[in-house]
Amino acid sequence: MVRLPLTPADVERGERLGTLLRRARGDRSMLQTALDAGVSPETLRKIESGRVATPAFPTIAAIADVLGLSLDTLWSEINQPDHNRLVS
């Protein structure tokens, strides 16, 4: 399967997703958050840093659940071009 290159919009949305998850995690340990979500700490680190701009839906759903984020809120926040609108 050939994967299409990411668009600048995909990259920006991935960065917003990472920022949102990092802020929602707050003082929680990255390790414990990842383990609670059933993902590797490296995967969470890559998503939070924006290096994985299009993570798999089940991965994001699991992380959002652990952080108490609704998927509706997450989707609307990452699709807003204004970084200042991200949930704290």
N, C-alpha and C positions, 0 to 999 in steps of 0.2 A: 504494500500500500504506500502510495506516495503522499507525503504530507506537504500541504501547501505552505509557503512561507507566511509568517505572521505579518499582518498589516500593522502600521503604526498605531491604529486604533486598538488592535488586539493587545499590543505591548502596553499601551497606556492603561487599558482596562485591567490587565494583569497587575500592574503597579498599584492601581487603586485597590484591587482585591487584597494584595499583600499588606497595604497600609491599614485597611479596614480590619483585617484579621489580627494584625499586630496590636492595634489599638484596643480591640475587643479582648485580646488576651491579657492586656495590662501587665500586672505583676506576676501572673501565673507563669510557672516554668514552661519553657518551650517543650522540654522533654516530657513532662507529665501531660501537657495538652496533647501532644502527638500520640503518646501511648493511650490516653483516654479515647482518642478518635480512631485508634487502630491504624495509624500511619507512622511512617518512620520520622524521626526528628529531622533528618536531612530533607525529606519531602516538605515538611512544614517550613523549614528554613528557606528552601528554594521558593516556595509559594510566597512567603512573607517578604522575601527580598525582590520579588518580581522576576526571578530567573525562570520560573515556570509560569508563563503568561496564560496558558489554557489548561489548567489542571482538570482531571476527570471529575465529572459531576459527583459521583459517590464520595470522592475524597473531600470535596468542598462541603457536601451535605453533612458528613461525619464531623468535620472540624466545626462547622457552624452550630451543629447540635451541642457539642461540648462547650462552646462559647456562649450558648444561649441566644444565638442570632437566628432570626427567621430567614428562610431562603428568599422570601419576597423582599424583605428589607435589604438583604445583601445584594440581590439583583438590582434593585432600584439605585442603591448607593454606588455600585461599581459602574453603572451606566450613566452617571452624572459626570460631566466634564469638569466640574468645579471641585477640586480637592478639599476645599473648606467645608463641604457638606457632609463629609464622612462622619459616621457615628463615633462618638468618643467611647 
